[in-house]
Amino acid sequence: MLQDPHTTAVEARNQLQLATNINISERTVRRRLGEANLRSRRPATGPLLSAEHRRNCLTFARDHQYWTHEDWSHVLFTDEPRFCLRGPDGRERVWRRPGERYLDNMISKRTPFGGGSIMVWAGISANEKTELVFVENGSLTAARWIDEVLHYHVIPFSIFAGENFIFMQDNARSHTARCVSDFLDEVGIVSLGWPSCSPDLNPIEHVWDNLGRRVRGRYHPPETLQQLREVLLQNWENIGQENISTMVRSMPSRVDAVIRARGGNTHY
């Protein structure tokens, strides 16, 4: 079990029987594991990391290991998540009695594609956040990224932030296109090279999680995409800057955690 923690009690029993020809029950396996303080628990989630992903994350962390809170305060962290109208978030629970598992009101209902979804973009920094931008009418191409996001939101924010402004974006194809790089160079915006598959490094991920919980926690959850849009906008405005600043101030700890994990997933 320690070599492969995903092994089930049934699989462990079968492996033992094949190796030793000793037949024991699944219950005995669970009891022995319990005596060793091993319990079946829900696993943590994280992106599937290749060796290259880990190398790049570790290199980034080492390159920025000595950045201070002041250094990180100049960075605008951005991302584009998608919010589904309906869909489980992995935290859902029900209170039920034995034998009630498949009662209609105990089942988590699934709808195709989450009942529809909305993609948004925003950025956060230690001192301010951007507006919440709704990405509509098709995919976000490099041209749209320049026209609809960089022109109208990032450039004005960079003027507000001052000469030390640094822009962080992930490695989505629309972000890494040559025309985007040329545009950023033309307007004098410095980009922070960012490793792929590293959501635990980006503090805005926790802000998105906060926003999602606020939406799901409403007494009357949104029932249409228009309602979802309104609720997202309202709750984005209600996320306090102190909350966001706390996330940004965690960057030195995030970098240290990646170094300790040698580029692997962390508790962030």
QUIFENKA-V619870 format. One record per helix or strand of 3 or more residues. SS is the DSSP state (H for helix, E for strand). FROM is the first residue (numbers start at 0). TO is the last residue. If there is no record, write none. Layout:
SS|FROM|TO + SS|FROM|TO
This chain:
H|8|19 + H|25|34 + H|50|62 + H|68|71 + E|74|78 + E|81|83 + H|103|105 + H|111|114 + E|116|123 + E|132|134 + H|141|160 + E|165|167 + H|172|175 + H|177|186 + E|189|191 + H|198|200 + H|203|215 + H|224|237 + H|240|248 + H|250|259
